[in-house]
């Protein structure tokens, strides 16, 4: 059966653990995997631009002995000139795996529905599973464990990264506070909250939405934030959004409210003076560049897992 990765909860806790530990192994001994994807090709469909996603996937395929094709649909939106079902069926005849970084979740879901090869969600408006697996790889490397942790997220919670962080916290049975402004345009969708509640029933996770940054930071092991100006948000909204989100900025006061050995994460790109201050992101508790590096290793492990090469 063909497996896809559209959101992090497509994988079980056991599968996430396996992929994370394999990513760490591949990071330490890359030479063991150099020919794993010889003569294999990945099609990368990009509607949203990216530095880290494109470079890490292309580099990863090369390191595994495979080949990555970058295909931009900026001037020919997915599903407009040719429907997504036909795109998926045709691409499946040419390549071994497909990745898509798009605006709409339905596009990823449709690709997965009609593709005969694995589809990886490289980002949509509902999930960012590759980022989340690399995040948890980094947390494991820094903290030595993925249990008995409190994770806190600050800022825009109507957000793909937030959703998948909540999902994985629920899968692992963690405590997580999501600190965001009130209002539906800044808070998690109800469907996501329902999914988190269902996942938490099995794991005894405690994931909640709060509206106070200091409350969320209290006793936290990991502080996490993301851009206030995600791709697709009009620039004329920047000042208004900055005003709304500023009470949820990760600054030294917020960081000092967490545990003394807390780590700070941001999936990048980051704007100093917006979602975090420069002293936080450039300070000793920040691990954002280790986090960014691990995109390479986690994604290689994901690809090999979906292609049954591990």
Order of alpha helices (4+ residues) and beta strands (2+ residues): alpha-beta-alpha-beta-alpha-beta-alpha-beta-alpha-beta-alpha-beta-alpha-beta-alpha-beta-alpha-alpha-beta-alpha-alpha
